[in-house]
């Protein structure tokens, strides 16, 4: 299987999550910045493994879980009042979920 642009999109999203607490000014909010840096690091490392084909079977389901968590985490961790952090996290979560969904759809369409 070839490298897909979705893998690289998730890597870029992960790097943005790592950098966003400083860029958007929520680095002092420990829940928001810890979540952003932690999930961002997981996205980068995991999607580099996918791009290098170290992991090749069912990999997009974990990206789907990451994306759903990112959309729900402002509520679960209680940082909805930190507007920049919440909107950024939910937007990247939506993008990650859409990229994973697109990859799953394409994989299922190829099997038919």
Jmol script that loads the backbone (N, CA, C; Angstrom):
load data "model"
ATOM      1  N   UNK A   1       0.834  -1.178   0.000  1.00  0.00           N
ATOM      2  CA  UNK A   1       0.000   0.000   0.000  1.00  0.00           C
ATOM      3  C   UNK A   1       0.884   1.248   0.000  1.00  0.00           C
ATOM      4  N   UNK A   2       0.494   2.230  -0.780  1.00  0.00           N
ATOM      5  CA  UNK A   2       1.282   3.459  -0.887  1.00  0.00           C
ATOM      6  C   UNK A   2       0.997   4.405   0.275  1.00  0.00           C
ATOM      7  N   UNK A   3       1.921   5.319   0.480  1.00  0.00           N
ATOM      8  CA  UNK A   3       1.667   6.384   1.455  1.00  0.00           C
ATOM      9  C   UNK A   3       0.479   7.197   0.979  1.00  0.00           C
ATOM     10  N   UNK A   4      -0.370   7.559   1.893  1.00  0.00           N
ATOM     11  CA  UNK A   4      -1.545   8.346   1.543  1.00  0.00           C
ATOM     12  C   UNK A   4      -1.392   9.757   2.096  1.00  0.00           C
ATOM     13  N   UNK A   5      -2.001  10.692   1.418  1.00  0.00           N
ATOM     14  CA  UNK A   5      -1.914  12.078   1.854  1.00  0.00           C
ATOM     15  C   UNK A   5      -2.563  12.263   3.218  1.00  0.00           C
ATOM     16  N   UNK A   6      -3.534  11.392   3.567  1.00  0.00           N
ATOM     17  CA  UNK A   6      -4.191  11.500   4.861  1.00  0.00           C
ATOM     18  C   UNK A   6      -3.203  11.275   6.012  1.00  0.00           C
ATOM     19  N   UNK A   7      -2.251  10.344   5.805  1.00  0.00           N
ATOM     20  CA  UNK A   7      -1.235  10.092   6.832  1.00  0.00           C
ATOM     21  C   UNK A   7      -0.436  11.363   7.110  1.00  0.00           C
ATOM     22  N   UNK A   8      -0.027  12.030   6.058  1.00  0.00           N
ATOM     23  CA  UNK A   8       0.771  13.254   6.203  1.00  0.00           C
ATOM     24  C   UNK A   8      -0.075  14.399   6.751  1.00  0.00           C
ATOM     25  N   UNK A   9      -1.351  14.423   6.414  1.00  0.00           N
ATOM     26  CA  UNK A   9      -2.245  15.419   6.994  1.00  0.00           C
ATOM     27  C   UNK A   9      -2.369  15.253   8.505  1.00  0.00           C
ATOM     28  N   UNK A  10      -2.450  14.009   8.958  1.00  0.00           N
ATOM     29  CA  UNK A  10      -2.512  13.749  10.402  1.00  0.00           C
ATOM     30  C   UNK A  10      -1.196  14.092  11.093  1.00  0.00           C
ATOM     31  N   UNK A  11      -0.088  13.889  10.415  1.00  0.00           N
ATOM     32  CA  UNK A  11       1.218  14.270  10.977  1.00  0.00           C
ATOM     33  C   UNK A  11       1.286  15.783  11.154  1.00  0.00           C
ATOM     34  N   UNK A  12       0.849  16.528  10.140  1.00  0.00           N
ATOM     35  CA  UNK A  12       0.827  17.996  10.257  1.00  0.00           C
ATOM     36  C   UNK A  12      -0.121  18.461  11.365  1.00  0.00           C
ATOM     37  N   UNK A  13      -1.272  17.802  11.463  1.00  0.00           N
ATOM     38  CA  UNK A  13      -2.220  18.140  12.534  1.00  0.00           C
ATOM     39  C   UNK A  13      -1.593  17.880  13.899  1.00  0.00           C
ATOM     40  N   UNK A  14      -0.857  16.789  14.018  1.00  0.00           N
ATOM     41  CA  UNK A  14      -0.181  16.481  15.276  1.00  0.00           C
ATOM     42  C   UNK A  14       0.860  17.518  15.634  1.00  0.00           C
ATOM     43  N   UNK A  15       1.662  17.925  14.646  1.00  0.00           N
ATOM     44  CA  UNK A  15       2.655  18.971  14.910  1.00  0.00           C
ATOM     45  C   UNK A  15       1.973  20.276  15.328  1.00  0.00           C
ATOM     46  N   UNK A  16       0.860  20.617  14.682  1.00  0.00           N
ATOM     47  CA  UNK A  16       0.148  21.832  15.073  1.00  0.00           C
ATOM     48  C   UNK A  16      -0.349  21.713  16.515  1.00  0.00           C
ATOM     49  N   UNK A  17      -0.880  20.546  16.891  1.00  0.00           N
ATOM     50  CA  UNK A  17      -1.342  20.374  18.262  1.00  0.00           C
ATOM     51  C   UNK A  17      -0.209  20.586  19.264  1.00  0.00           C
ATOM     52  N   UNK A  18       0.980  20.120  18.928  1.00  0.00           N
ATOM     53  CA  UNK A  18       2.131  20.287  19.813  1.00  0.00           C
ATOM     54  C   UNK A  18       2.504  21.765  19.957  1.00  0.00           C
ATOM     55  N   UNK A  19       2.450  22.501  18.852  1.00  0.00           N
ATOM     56  CA  UNK A  19       2.847  23.914  18.853  1.00  0.00           C
ATOM     57  C   UNK A  19       1.745  24.866  19.304  1.00  0.00           C
ATOM     58  N   UNK A  20       0.499  24.462  19.195  1.00  0.00           N
ATOM     59  CA  UNK A  20      -0.615  25.384  19.404  1.00  0.00           C
ATOM     60  C   UNK A  20      -0.729  25.978  20.805  1.00  0.00           C
ATOM     61  N   UNK A  21      -0.377  25.280  21.887  1.00  0.00           N
ATOM     62  CA  UNK A  21      -0.499  25.959  23.189  1.00  0.00           C
ATOM     63  C   UNK A  21       0.324  27.250  23.269  1.00  0.00           C
ATOM     64  N   UNK A  22       1.519  27.250  22.709  1.00  0.00           N
ATOM     65  CA  UNK A  22       2.336  28.460  22.725  1.00  0.00           C
ATOM     66  C   UNK A  22       1.823  29.474  21.704  1.00  0.00           C
ATOM     67  N   UNK A  23       1.420  28.994  20.544  1.00  0.00           N
ATOM     68  CA  UNK A  23       0.983  29.904  19.481  1.00  0.00           C
ATOM     69  C   UNK A  23      -0.356  30.567  19.780  1.00  0.00           C
ATOM     70  N   UNK A  24      -1.248  29.851  20.442  1.00  0.00           N
ATOM     71  CA  UNK A  24      -2.587  30.385  20.712  1.00  0.00           C
ATOM     72  C   UNK A  24      -2.758  30.869  22.145  1.00  0.00           C
ATOM     73  N   UNK A  25      -1.706  30.754  22.944  1.00  0.00           N
ATOM     74  CA  UNK A  25      -1.716  31.336  24.279  1.00  0.00           C
ATOM     75  C   UNK A  25      -2.443  30.555  25.354  1.00  0.00           C
ATOM     76  N   UNK A  26      -2.466  29.229  25.261  1.00  0.00           N
ATOM     77  CA  UNK A  26      -3.078  28.467  26.349  1.00  0.00           C
ATOM     78  C   UNK A  26      -2.100  27.493  27.001  1.00  0.00           C
ATOM     79  N   UNK A  27      -0.827  27.836  26.969  1.00  0.00           N
ATOM     80  CA  UNK A  27       0.193  26.944  27.531  1.00  0.00           C
ATOM     81  C   UNK A  27       0.111  26.854  29.058  1.00  0.00           C
ATOM     82  N   UNK A  28      -0.516  27.808  29.727  1.00  0.00           N
ATOM     83  CA  UNK A  28      -0.639  27.746  31.185  1.00  0.00           C
ATOM     84  C   UNK A  28      -1.831  26.920  31.654  1.00  0.00           C
ATOM     85  N   UNK A  29      -2.724  26.581  30.736  1.00  0.00           N
ATOM     86  CA  UNK A  29      -3.853  25.701  31.064  1.00  0.00           C
ATOM     87  C   UNK A  29      -3.348  24.262  30.947  1.00  0.00           C
ATOM     88  N   UNK A  30      -3.084  23.641  32.075  1.00  0.00           N
ATOM     89  CA  UNK A  30      -2.415  22.343  32.079  1.00  0.00           C
ATOM     90  C   UNK A  30      -3.228  21.239  31.410  1.00  0.00           C
ATOM     91  N   UNK A  31      -4.535  21.243  31.599  1.00  0.00           N
ATOM     92  CA  UNK A  31      -5.347  20.212  30.954  1.00  0.00           C
ATOM     93  C   UNK A  31      -5.361  20.395  29.437  1.00  0.00           C
ATOM     94  N   UNK A  32      -5.591  21.607  28.993  1.00  0.00           N
ATOM     95  CA  UNK A  32      -5.666  21.881  27.557  1.00  0.00           C
ATOM     96  C   UNK A  32      -4.322  21.667  26.871  1.00  0.00           C
ATOM     97  N   UNK A  33      -3.256  22.208  27.456  1.00  0.00           N
ATOM     98  CA  UNK A  33      -1.945  22.080  26.808  1.00  0.00           C
ATOM     99  C   UNK A  33      -1.411  20.655  26.901  1.00  0.00           C
ATOM    100  N   UNK A  34      -1.647  19.989  28.028  1.00  0.00           N
ATOM    101  CA  UNK A  34      -1.213  18.598  28.158  1.00  0.00           C
ATOM    102  C   UNK A  34      -1.927  17.685  27.177  1.00  0.00           C
ATOM    103  N   UNK A  35      -3.231  17.898  27.033  1.00  0.00           N
ATOM    104  CA  UNK A  35      -4.007  17.116  26.072  1.00  0.00           C
ATOM    105  C   UNK A  35      -3.519  17.381  24.651  1.00  0.00           C
ATOM    106  N   UNK A  36      -3.329  18.647  24.325  1.00  0.00           N
ATOM    107  CA  UNK A  36      -2.903  19.023  22.988  1.00  0.00           C
ATOM    108  C   UNK A  36      -1.527  18.442  22.652  1.00  0.00           C
ATOM    109  N   UNK A  37      -0.577  18.602  23.559  1.00  0.00           N
ATOM    110  CA  UNK A  37       0.781  18.089  23.309  1.00  0.00           C
ATOM    111  C   UNK A  37       0.817  16.558  23.320  1.00  0.00           C
ATOM    112  N   UNK A  38       0.076  15.951  24.233  1.00  0.00           N
ATOM    113  CA  UNK A  38       0.068  14.491  24.325  1.00  0.00           C
ATOM    114  C   UNK A  38      -0.546  13.826  23.111  1.00  0.00           C
ATOM    115  N   UNK A  39      -1.739  14.253  22.735  1.00  0.00           N
ATOM    116  CA  UNK A  39      -2.402  13.659  21.563  1.00  0.00           C
ATOM    117  C   UNK A  39      -1.665  14.061  20.291  1.00  0.00           C
ATOM    118  N   UNK A  40      -1.130  15.261  20.250  1.00  0.00           N
ATOM    119  CA  UNK A  40      -0.334  15.674  19.088  1.00  0.00           C
ATOM    120  C   UNK A  40       0.871  14.769  18.889  1.00  0.00           C
ATOM    121  N   UNK A  41       1.566  14.461  19.980  1.00  0.00           N
ATOM    122  CA  UNK A  41       2.718  13.560  19.892  1.00  0.00           C
ATOM    123  C   UNK A  41       2.291  12.171  19.430  1.00  0.00           C
ATOM    124  N   UNK A  42       1.188  11.674  19.978  1.00  0.00           N
ATOM    125  CA  UNK A  42       0.684  10.367  19.549  1.00  0.00           C
ATOM    126  C   UNK A  42       0.335  10.367  18.055  1.00  0.00           C
ATOM    127  N   UNK A  43      -0.310  11.439  17.598  1.00  0.00           N
ATOM    128  CA  UNK A  43      -0.654  11.533  16.172  1.00  0.00           C
ATOM    129  C   UNK A  43       0.596  11.526  15.294  1.00  0.00           C
ATOM    130  N   UNK A  44       1.598  12.286  15.676  1.00  0.00           N
ATOM    131  CA  UNK A  44       2.824  12.348  14.874  1.00  0.00           C
ATOM    132  C   UNK A  44       3.505  10.985  14.838  1.00  0.00           C
ATOM    133  N   UNK A  45       3.749  10.401  15.990  1.00  0.00           N
ATOM    134  CA  UNK A  45       4.479   9.131  16.052  1.00  0.00           C
ATOM    135  C   UNK A  45       3.703   8.026  15.353  1.00  0.00           C
ATOM    136  N   UNK A  46       2.424   7.910  15.663  1.00  0.00           N
ATOM    137  CA  UNK A  46       1.616   6.836  15.086  1.00  0.00           C
ATOM    138  C   UNK A  46       1.497   6.981  13.569  1.00  0.00           C
ATOM    139  N   UNK A  47       1.283   8.197  13.092  1.00  0.00           N
ATOM    140  CA  UNK A  47       1.130   8.372  11.647  1.00  0.00           C
ATOM    141  C   UNK A  47       2.451   8.278  10.903  1.00  0.00           C
ATOM    142  N   UNK A  48       3.564   8.569  11.562  1.00  0.00           N
ATOM    143  CA  UNK A  48       4.866   8.275  10.941  1.00  0.00           C
ATOM    144  C   UNK A  48       5.051   6.770  10.804  1.00  0.00           C
ATOM    145  N   UNK A  49       4.581   6.013  11.799  1.00  0.00           N
ATOM    146  CA  UNK A  49       4.635   4.549  11.698  1.00  0.00           C
ATOM    147  C   UNK A  49       3.751   4.056  10.555  1.00  0.00           C
ATOM    148  N   UNK A  50       2.589   4.694  10.396  1.00  0.00           N
ATOM    149  CA  UNK A  50       1.701   4.317   9.297  1.00  0.00           C
ATOM    150  C   UNK A  50       2.352   4.658   7.958  1.00  0.00           C
ATOM    151  N   UNK A  51       2.905   5.865   7.850  1.00  0.00           N
ATOM    152  CA  UNK A  51       3.534   6.292   6.594  1.00  0.00           C
ATOM    153  C   UNK A  51       4.705   5.387   6.235  1.00  0.00           C
ATOM    154  N   UNK A  52       5.434   4.907   7.238  1.00  0.00           N
ATOM    155  CA  UNK A  52       6.548   3.989   7.007  1.00  0.00           C
ATOM    156  C   UNK A  52       6.103   2.545   6.914  1.00  0.00           C
ATOM    157  N   UNK A  53       4.813   2.318   7.043  1.00  0.00           N
ATOM    158  CA  UNK A  53       4.199   0.998   6.956  1.00  0.00           C
ATOM    159  C   UNK A  53       4.706   0.022   8.011  1.00  0.00           C
ATOM    160  N   UNK A  54       5.026   0.553   9.198  1.00  0.00           N
ATOM    161  CA  UNK A  54       5.318  -0.313  10.334  1.00  0.00           C
ATOM    162  C   UNK A  54       4.002  -0.897  10.837  1.00  0.00           C
ATOM    163  N   UNK A  55       2.944  -0.088  10.783  1.00  0.00           N
ATOM    164  CA  UNK A  55       1.596  -0.528  11.116  1.00  0.00           C
ATOM    165  C   UNK A  55       0.795  -0.400   9.830  1.00  0.00           C
ATOM    166  N   UNK A  56       0.088  -1.467   9.437  1.00  0.00           N
ATOM    167  CA  UNK A  56      -0.607  -1.385   8.153  1.00  0.00           C
ATOM    168  C   UNK A  56      -2.032  -1.923   8.177  1.00  0.00           C
ATOM    169  N   UNK A  57      -2.452  -2.556   9.215  1.00  0.00           N
ATOM    170  CA  UNK A  57      -3.784  -3.146   9.213  1.00  0.00           C
ATOM    171  C   UNK A  57      -4.664  -2.462  10.256  1.00  0.00           C
ATOM    172  N   UNK A  58      -5.742  -1.854   9.819  1.00  0.00           N
ATOM    173  CA  UNK A  58      -6.693  -1.238  10.731  1.00  0.00           C
ATOM    174  C   UNK A  58      -6.206   0.037  11.400  1.00  0.00           C
ATOM    175  N   UNK A  59      -5.206   0.661  10.841  1.00  0.00           N
ATOM    176  CA  UNK A  59      -4.587   1.805  11.497  1.00  0.00           C
ATOM    177  C   UNK A  59      -5.508   3.015  11.602  1.00  0.00           C
ATOM    178  N   UNK A  60      -6.412   3.172  10.699  1.00  0.00           N
ATOM    179  CA  UNK A  60      -7.242   4.378  10.708  1.00  0.00           C
ATOM    180  C   UNK A  60      -8.260   4.380  11.834  1.00  0.00           C
ATOM    181  N   UNK A  61      -8.562   3.223  12.395  1.00  0.00           N
ATOM    182  CA  UNK A  61      -9.501   3.199  13.510  1.00  0.00           C
ATOM    183  C   UNK A  61      -8.924   3.896  14.738  1.00  0.00           C
ATOM    184  N   UNK A  62      -7.623   3.780  14.957  1.00  0.00           N
ATOM    185  CA  UNK A  62      -7.004   4.498  16.073  1.00  0.00           C
ATOM    186  C   UNK A  62      -7.014   6.005  15.807  1.00  0.00           C
ATOM    187  N   UNK A  63      -6.781   6.414  14.571  1.00  0.00           N
ATOM    188  CA  UNK A  63      -6.889   7.839  14.228  1.00  0.00           C
ATOM    189  C   UNK A  63      -8.313   8.338  14.457  1.00  0.00           C
ATOM    190  N   UNK A  64      -9.291   7.499  14.158  1.00  0.00           N
ATOM    191  CA  UNK A  64     -10.688   7.854  14.390  1.00  0.00           C
ATOM    192  C   UNK A  64     -10.935   8.073  15.886  1.00  0.00           C
ATOM    193  N   UNK A  65     -10.373   7.209  16.714  1.00  0.00           N
ATOM    194  CA  UNK A  65     -10.511   7.358  18.166  1.00  0.00           C
ATOM    195  C   UNK A  65      -9.822   8.629  18.645  1.00  0.00           C
ATOM    196  N   UNK A  66      -8.613   8.918  18.120  1.00  0.00           N
ATOM    197  CA  UNK A  66      -7.923  10.166  18.468  1.00  0.00           C
ATOM    198  C   UNK A  66      -8.799  11.373  18.121  1.00  0.00           C
ATOM    199  N   UNK A  67      -9.376  11.358  16.927  1.00  0.00           N
ATOM    200  CA  UNK A  67     -10.197  12.485  16.485  1.00  0.00           C
ATOM    201  C   UNK A  67     -11.433  12.677  17.341  1.00  0.00           C
ATOM    202  N   UNK A  68     -12.095  11.583  17.671  1.00  0.00           N
ATOM    203  CA  UNK A  68     -13.289  11.679  18.521  1.00  0.00           C
ATOM    204  C   UNK A  68     -12.902  12.191  19.905  1.00  0.00           C
ATOM    205  N   UNK A  69     -11.789  11.677  20.446  1.00  0.00           N
ATOM    206  CA  UNK A  69     -11.338  12.172  21.748  1.00  0.00           C
ATOM    207  C   UNK A  69     -11.061  13.669  21.698  1.00  0.00           C
ATOM    208  N   UNK A  70     -10.388  14.123  20.649  1.00  0.00           N
ATOM    209  CA  UNK A  70     -10.072  15.551  20.554  1.00  0.00           C
ATOM    210  C   UNK A  70     -11.341  16.399  20.518  1.00  0.00           C
ATOM    211  N   UNK A  71     -12.387  15.913  19.865  1.00  0.00           N
ATOM    212  CA  UNK A  71     -13.631  16.684  19.819  1.00  0.00           C
ATOM    213  C   UNK A  71     -14.342  16.705  21.171  1.00  0.00           C
ATOM    214  N   UNK A  72     -14.202  15.639  21.940  1.00  0.00           N
ATOM    215  CA  UNK A  72     -14.882  15.545  23.231  1.00  0.00           C
ATOM    216  C   UNK A  72     -14.050  16.044  24.406  1.00  0.00           C
ATOM    217  N   UNK A  73     -12.738  16.123  24.247  1.00  0.00           N
ATOM    218  CA  UNK A  73     -11.854  16.417  25.375  1.00  0.00           C
ATOM    219  C   UNK A  73     -12.080  17.772  26.049  1.00  0.00           C
ATOM    220  N   UNK A  74     -12.454  18.831  25.339  1.00  0.00           N
ATOM    221  CA  UNK A  74     -12.711  20.074  26.073  1.00  0.00           C
ATOM    222  C   UNK A  74     -13.822  19.911  27.121  1.00  0.00           C
ATOM    223  N   UNK A  75     -14.799  19.081  26.821  1.00  0.00           N
ATOM    224  CA  UNK A  75     -15.885  18.824  27.768  1.00  0.00           C
ATOM    225  C   UNK A  75     -15.438  17.856  28.854  1.00  0.00           C
ATOM    226  N   UNK A  76     -14.731  16.810  28.458  1.00  0.00           N
ATOM    227  CA  UNK A  76     -14.288  15.796  29.419  1.00  0.00           C
ATOM    228  C   UNK A  76     -13.253  16.347  30.397  1.00  0.00           C
ATOM    229  N   UNK A  77     -12.370  17.204  29.919  1.00  0.00           N
ATOM    230  CA  UNK A  77     -11.308  17.746  30.765  1.00  0.00           C
ATOM    231  C   UNK A  77     -11.644  19.119  31.341  1.00  0.00           C
ATOM    232  N   UNK A  78     -12.766  19.686  30.924  1.00  0.00           N
ATOM    233  CA  UNK A  78     -13.243  20.932  31.507  1.00  0.00           C
ATOM    234  C   UNK A  78     -12.532  22.196  31.070  1.00  0.00           C
ATOM    235  N   UNK A  79     -12.117  22.264  29.815  1.00  0.00           N
ATOM    236  CA  UNK A  79     -11.503  23.516  29.364  1.00  0.00           C
ATOM    237  C   UNK A  79     -12.296  24.180  28.247  1.00  0.00           C
ATOM    238  N   UNK A  80     -13.623  24.030  28.295  1.00  0.00           N
ATOM    239  CA  UNK A  80     -14.474  24.684  27.291  1.00  0.00           C
ATOM    240  C   UNK A  80     -14.459  26.198  27.423  1.00  0.00           C
ATOM    241  N   UNK A  81     -14.176  26.711  28.620  1.00  0.00           N
ATOM    242  CA  UNK A  81     -14.134  28.164  28.794  1.00  0.00           C
ATOM    243  C   UNK A  81     -12.852  28.772  28.231  1.00  0.00           C
ATOM    244  N   UNK A  82     -11.836  27.959  27.962  1.00  0.00           N
ATOM    245  CA  UNK A  82     -10.618  28.432  27.281  1.00  0.00           C
ATOM    246  C   UNK A  82     -10.898  28.329  25.777  1.00  0.00           C
ATOM    247  N   UNK A  83     -11.487  29.374  25.249  1.00  0.00           N
ATOM    248  CA  UNK A  83     -12.029  29.349  23.886  1.00  0.00           C
ATOM    249  C   UNK A  83     -11.020  28.930  22.822  1.00  0.00           C
ATOM    250  N   UNK A  84      -9.834  29.524  22.816  1.00  0.00           N
ATOM    251  CA  UNK A  84      -8.828  29.168  21.805  1.00  0.00           C
ATOM    252  C   UNK A  84      -8.458  27.692  21.878  1.00  0.00           C
ATOM    253  N   UNK A  85      -8.255  27.216  23.076  1.00  0.00           N
ATOM    254  CA  UNK A  85      -7.869  25.818  23.265  1.00  0.00           C
ATOM    255  C   UNK A  85      -8.987  24.883  22.824  1.00  0.00           C
ATOM    256  N   UNK A  86     -10.198  25.171  23.249  1.00  0.00           N
ATOM    257  CA  UNK A  86     -11.329  24.301  22.929  1.00  0.00           C
ATOM    258  C   UNK A  86     -11.613  24.261  21.428  1.00  0.00           C
ATOM    259  N   UNK A  87     -11.662  25.428  20.799  1.00  0.00           N
ATOM    260  CA  UNK A  87     -11.946  25.473  19.365  1.00  0.00           C
ATOM    261  C   UNK A  87     -10.838  24.810  18.549  1.00  0.00           C
ATOM    262  N   UNK A  88      -9.607  25.059  18.926  1.00  0.00           N
ATOM    263  CA  UNK A  88      -8.483  24.447  18.225  1.00  0.00           C
ATOM    264  C   UNK A  88      -8.528  22.925  18.348  1.00  0.00           C
ATOM    265  N   UNK A  89      -8.728  22.446  19.558  1.00  0.00           N
ATOM    266  CA  UNK A  89      -8.758  21.005  19.795  1.00  0.00           C
ATOM    267  C   UNK A  89      -9.914  20.352  19.044  1.00  0.00           C
ATOM    268  N   UNK A  90     -11.084  20.965  19.088  1.00  0.00           N
ATOM    269  CA  UNK A  90     -12.235  20.390  18.395  1.00  0.00           C
ATOM    270  C   UNK A  90     -12.062  20.442  16.879  1.00  0.00           C
ATOM    271  N   UNK A  91     -11.466  21.507  16.352  1.00  0.00           N
ATOM    272  CA  UNK A  91     -11.251  21.615  14.906  1.00  0.00           C
ATOM    273  C   UNK A  91     -10.260  20.554  14.417  1.00  0.00           C
ATOM    274  N   UNK A  92      -9.170  20.373  15.144  1.00  0.00           N
ATOM    275  CA  UNK A  92      -8.197  19.345  14.756  1.00  0.00           C
ATOM    276  C   UNK A  92      -8.818  17.962  14.922  1.00  0.00           C
ATOM    277  N   UNK A  93      -9.639  17.787  15.948  1.00  0.00           N
ATOM    278  CA  UNK A  93     -10.349  16.520  16.127  1.00  0.00           C
ATOM    279  C   UNK A  93     -11.275  16.222  14.959  1.00  0.00           C
ATOM    280  N   UNK A  94     -11.996  17.226  14.509  1.00  0.00           N
ATOM    281  CA  UNK A  94     -12.883  17.050  13.358  1.00  0.00           C
ATOM    282  C   UNK A  94     -12.076  16.701  12.111  1.00  0.00           C
ATOM    283  N   UNK A  95     -10.976  17.410  11.892  1.00  0.00           N
ATOM    284  CA  UNK A  95     -10.132  17.129  10.723  1.00  0.00           C
ATOM    285  C   UNK A  95      -9.563  15.718  10.784  1.00  0.00           C
ATOM    286  N   UNK A  96      -9.095  15.300  11.949  1.00  0.00           N
ATOM    287  CA  UNK A  96      -8.535  13.958  12.108  1.00  0.00           C
ATOM    288  C   UNK A  96      -9.605  12.894  11.877  1.00  0.00           C
ATOM    289  N   UNK A  97     -10.798  13.143  12.397  1.00  0.00           N
ATOM    290  CA  UNK A  97     -11.909  12.213  12.203  1.00  0.00           C
ATOM    291  C   UNK A  97     -12.282  12.117  10.728  1.00  0.00           C
ATOM    292  N   UNK A  98     -12.339  13.247  10.050  1.00  0.00           N
ATOM    293  CA  UNK A  98     -12.671  13.237   8.618  1.00  0.00           C
ATOM    294  C   UNK A  98     -11.593  12.532   7.793  1.00  0.00           C
ATOM    295  N   UNK A  99     -10.329  12.769   8.112  1.00  0.00           N
ATOM    296  CA  UNK A  99      -9.247  12.082   7.389  1.00  0.00           C
ATOM    297  C   UNK A  99      -9.307  10.572   7.614  1.00  0.00           C
ATOM    298  N   UNK A 100      -9.557  10.165   8.844  1.00  0.00           N
ATOM    299  CA  UNK A 100      -9.667   8.736   9.141  1.00  0.00           C
ATOM    300  C   UNK A 100     -10.881   8.140   8.440  1.00  0.00           C
ATOM    301  N   UNK A 101     -12.002   8.852   8.499  1.00  0.00           N
ATOM    302  CA  UNK A 101     -13.212   8.371   7.825  1.00  0.00           C
ATOM    303  C   UNK A 101     -13.016   8.234   6.331  1.00  0.00           C
ATOM    304  N   UNK A 102     -12.332   9.200   5.731  1.00  0.00           N
ATOM    305  CA  UNK A 102     -12.044   9.147   4.305  1.00  0.00           C
ATOM    306  C   UNK A 102     -11.187   7.919   3.976  1.00  0.00           C
ATOM    307  N   UNK A 103     -10.175   7.669   4.772  1.00  0.00           N
ATOM    308  CA  UNK A 103      -9.300   6.516   4.542  1.00  0.00           C
ATOM    309  C   UNK A 103     -10.052   5.207   4.701  1.00  0.00           C
ATOM    310  N   UNK A 104     -10.912   5.127   5.707  1.00  0.00           N
ATOM    311  CA  UNK A 104     -11.712   3.908   5.917  1.00  0.00           C
ATOM    312  C   UNK A 104     -12.668   3.707   4.756  1.00  0.00           C
ATOM    313  N   UNK A 105     -13.314   4.774   4.314  1.00  0.00           N
ATOM    314  CA  UNK A 105     -14.234   4.687   3.173  1.00  0.00           C
ATOM    315  C   UNK A 105     -13.524   4.189   1.927  1.00  0.00           C
ATOM    316  N   UNK A 106     -12.346   4.761   1.642  1.00  0.00           N
ATOM    317  CA  UNK A 106     -11.584   4.355   0.455  1.00  0.00           C
ATOM    318  C   UNK A 106     -11.136   2.893   0.546  1.00  0.00           C
ATOM    319  N   UNK A 107     -10.729   2.468   1.724  1.00  0.00           N
ATOM    320  CA  UNK A 107     -10.294   1.083   1.898  1.00  0.00           C
ATOM    321  C   UNK A 107     -11.461   0.119   1.683  1.00  0.00           C
ATOM    322  N   UNK A 108     -12.626   0.473   2.194  1.00  0.00           N
ATOM    323  CA  UNK A 108     -13.809  -0.378   2.006  1.00  0.00           C
ATOM    324  C   UNK A 108     -14.263  -0.367   0.553  1.00  0.00           C
ATOM    325  N   UNK A 109     -14.159   0.758  -0.120  1.00  0.00           N
ATOM    326  CA  UNK A 109     -14.569   0.845  -1.528  1.00  0.00           C
ATOM    327  C   UNK A 109     -13.642   0.003  -2.412  1.00  0.00           C
ATOM    328  N   UNK A 110     -12.368  -0.082  -2.075  1.00  0.00           N
ATOM    329  CA  UNK A 110     -11.437  -0.889  -2.853  1.00  0.00           C
ATOM    330  C   UNK A 110     -11.683  -2.374  -2.698  1.00  0.00           C
ATOM    331  N   UNK A 111     -12.234  -2.776  -1.572  1.00  0.00           N
ATOM    332  CA  UNK A 111     -12.480  -4.198  -1.326  1.00  0.00           C
ATOM    333  C   UNK A 111     -13.673  -4.733  -2.117  1.00  0.00           C
ATOM    334  N   UNK A 112     -14.537  -3.861  -2.574  1.00  0.00           N
ATOM    335  CA  UNK A 112     -15.744  -4.315  -3.295  1.00  0.00           C
ATOM    336  C   UNK A 112     -15.435  -4.680  -4.708  1.00  0.00           C
TER     337      UNK A 112
END
end "model"
wireframe off; spacefill off
backbone 0.3
color backbone group
